[in-house]
Amino acid sequence: MQRFSFRPGDSFLHRTDPVSKFAWLMAIAFLGYVITDPVHQLALTLVIVACALWLARLSSRYFFAGFSIFLYFSLLLFTLQLLFAPAEGTQVYFHWGIFTISEASVRFAFNLGLRVITVGSSALVFLTTTEPARLLTSLMTTLRVPYRFAYAFYASLRYIPVFENEARNILNAHAVRGAGLDEGLFARFRLIRRLTVPLLVSGLRRAKGAAIAMEGRAFGAYPTKTISVDYPAFPAGVIFALLWWLAFVVYFFWVLRTTGFIRT
C-alpha cells in the first residue's frame, strides 16, 4: 500500500483546487509555528486529523499508516527537546549530568513533537488528495507559473510514490535474503543506510532518462504550453483556505496581545 500517492476520490478536498489546498497547507504551517501552548497544538492536530477523515474521506487505516512515519520523527525530536532544552527558571523534575528535564523542556518537547505531526499530517492530506496533473494545470492557469517551473512541482508529486515503491522492493529483497530482520533503533539506522545508495542510484538513472525524454520532445522550446484539460472551479475550496488564513491572523494577534512576542 503506497502511503504518499494520490488516491482518487470525490471528497471536499479532492474537489478543491491545488492552489487553495497549498494555501491551506501554508496556513497550517504558519499557525503551527506561532502556537506555543501544547494544548492548542494538540487541538490543531486533532482538527487536521478530522479534515483527513471527513473532508478528505481517507480511511483511518490508510491515514494512520502514513501518520506513523511522522509520529516516529516527532518522538525523536520530543526526546531530544525533553533532555536538552534549558530549564529557564522553571521547576526541574530530573537532572543528571548534561540531561535536565524541567517544566519548560516538557512544554517545548510536547509542542515541537505535535508541530511535526500537524505539519506532516496536513502534507499527507495534500499529497493524497492532489492529482499531479491538476497541480501542474492549476499552477500555470491560476498563478501563471512558467510551465518549466511548474513541472518541478509535478515531478515531485509524481516520483514520490515511485521511490516509495522502489524502497519497498529493496526491503522485500533484503528480507528474502535474511537481512533487516533485527529490530531496534540502531537497526533502523542501518536500514536507512542500506536504502540510501540504491535509491540514489535509481534517482540519478530516472533523472537522466527524464532529461533525455524531455529533450526529445523539445521541452522548454516554446514559451507556453497547450492545456488540454480544463478542471472546474470550486469556490468553496477558496473560502476554506481563506478561513484558515483568517484563523492564523486572529491567533497571531491574540498571541501578540497576550504575551507581547512570538516564541516557538
Phi, psi and omega in degrees: 000120179280127186264345184235047179229160180293134177242114182302146180188179181231035181277178179299314182285335174293322180282339179292137182291152184300327180295318177295321178292325177292322175297320175298319179297317179292324177297320178295318180298315179293319180295317177295331181288321184276345180285127178245348179271121180301330179293317177295321179295321177295321178297320178295320178298317179295325177294320178295319177298320178296320177298321181293320186277329184250313181283328177262347180054041175276142177292145182299324180295316181291316184294313183286342173294317174284329179299327184297329180296315178291332178294319178298315181294321179293325178294324177296312178295324178300316181294316180296316180293323182294323185272331189244355178291142181292150182288327177054043175077007179267176183294132179264124179268328183205139177213128177206112181063238180271358183263129179221127176247118183229177178298320180293318181294323176296316180295314180295321182295314178297319182294317181291317179298316179291329179295319178297317180296319181297308182293319179295319180294319178294323176295323177297319177296319179297316182294320186279345181248002184247116176285127183304319180295323178291325176298317179299314181294319182294321178296321182284324184271323184271310182265356180058038177282133176304140188295339177291325177279324179296329179296333179296319177293320179298316182294324180297318178286327184289324187265349177301308178295333179295313179290328176297318179293321178294321178297321178293321178296321178295318179296321178295321178295321177293321181295322178297327181270007176084010179261153176078016180271343179285154183243169180120170183294314182292331177294325178292323177293321177294326178295318178298321180295322179290334180277335190298307185295312179299320180290324178295315178296318179296320179296318178295321179294318179292323178296320178295317179296320178293322179295319179295318179295321179293320178293322179295335179258014177058043178293128180089000181284336182244149184290335181233166180233138179286129179259117185265342182241129179251112181274140182290150178284154180222088185301329181299327178293323177295316178297321179300315179294320179295324178295323178291321177292326175296319177298321179296314181297316180297314181292322180300311181288333176293320178294317178298323182285326184273323183249338179087352179201164178255123177229129183253000000 
